[in-house]
Amino acid sequence: MNVQLESCLVASGNTYNPSLIVLRKRGYEVWLEKGDDGSLWCARKGSQTFLAYTGPELLGLVTLWEELGSNWNQQQPDIYAELLEKVED
């Protein structure tokens, strides 16, 4: 696949700290939990807690919750399947 972009932001090591900065600015407590299989990035605000494998993933989960709340598990429209179908073509 050849993608031409003027600007591209990729989730990698250099996006972890900026993601944590945004979370703190939004009022979240952030911390790192060490486990047997690696680390979990954690954020909490009020009674809601989020756990992820990377800083950008953590920010994504928080954004999902802020946008959709407790109704976050929406499956329609099925954009995921739509994109997979396009890739297979």
C-alpha positions as CSV (number, residue, x, y, z in Angstrom):
1,M,0.0,0.0,0.0
2,N,1.4,3.4,-1.0
3,V,-0.2,6.3,1.0
4,Q,0.8,9.9,0.3
5,L,0.2,12.2,3.2
6,E,1.4,15.7,3.9
7,S,1.3,15.1,7.6
8,C,1.0,11.8,9.5
9,L,0.7,11.1,13.2
10,V,1.5,7.5,14.2
11,A,0.9,6.0,17.6
12,S,4.4,5.1,18.8
13,G,6.7,5.8,21.7
14,N,6.8,9.5,21.1
15,T,3.0,9.8,21.4
16,Y,2.8,8.3,24.9
17,N,3.7,11.4,26.9
18,P,1.6,13.9,24.8
19,S,-1.4,11.5,25.3
20,L,-0.7,11.6,29.1
21,I,-0.4,15.4,29.0
22,V,-3.9,15.6,27.4
23,L,-5.4,13.3,29.9
24,R,-4.0,15.4,32.8
25,K,-5.3,18.6,31.2
26,R,-8.7,16.9,31.0
27,G,-8.6,16.3,34.8
28,Y,-7.6,12.6,34.8
29,E,-5.3,11.0,37.3
30,V,-2.8,8.9,35.4
31,W,-0.5,6.1,36.6
32,L,1.3,3.0,35.4
33,E,0.6,-0.5,36.8
34,K,3.2,-3.2,36.4
35,G,2.0,-6.7,35.8
36,D,3.4,-10.1,34.8
37,D,2.7,-9.6,31.1
38,G,3.9,-5.9,30.9
39,S,2.5,-2.6,32.1
40,L,-1.0,-1.2,32.0
41,W,-1.5,2.6,31.5
42,C,-4.3,3.8,33.8
43,A,-6.5,6.8,34.1
44,R,-9.2,7.8,36.5
45,K,-11.7,10.6,36.9
46,G,-14.5,10.4,39.4
47,S,-15.7,6.8,39.5
48,Q,-14.6,5.9,36.0
49,T,-11.3,4.0,35.5
50,F,-9.6,3.2,32.2
51,L,-6.8,0.6,31.5
52,A,-4.8,0.3,28.3
53,Y,-1.6,-1.1,26.9
54,T,-0.3,2.3,25.6
55,G,-0.7,6.0,26.3
56,P,-2.4,6.7,23.0
57,E,-4.8,3.7,23.5
58,L,-5.6,5.1,27.0
59,L,-6.5,8.5,25.5
60,G,-8.6,6.7,22.9
61,L,-10.6,4.9,25.5
62,V,-11.2,8.1,27.5
63,T,-12.3,9.9,24.3
64,L,-14.7,7.0,23.5
65,W,-16.2,7.3,27.0
66,E,-16.4,11.1,26.9
67,E,-18.2,11.0,23.5
68,L,-20.5,8.0,24.1
69,G,-20.7,7.5,27.9
70,S,-22.1,4.3,29.2
71,N,-23.5,3.6,25.7
72,W,-19.9,3.3,24.4
73,N,-20.4,-0.3,23.0
74,Q,-22.2,0.8,19.8
75,Q,-22.0,-1.7,17.0
76,Q,-24.1,0.0,14.3
77,P,-23.2,1.1,11.8
78,D,-20.6,-1.6,11.5
79,I,-17.8,0.6,10.1
80,Y,-15.2,-2.0,11.2
81,A,-16.6,-4.6,9.0
82,E,-17.0,-2.1,6.2
83,L,-13.3,-1.2,6.3
84,L,-12.3,-4.8,6.4
85,E,-14.4,-5.6,3.4
86,K,-12.7,-2.7,1.5
87,V,-9.2,-4.0,2.3
88,E,-10.0,-7.5,1.0
89,D,-11.1,-6.1,-2.4
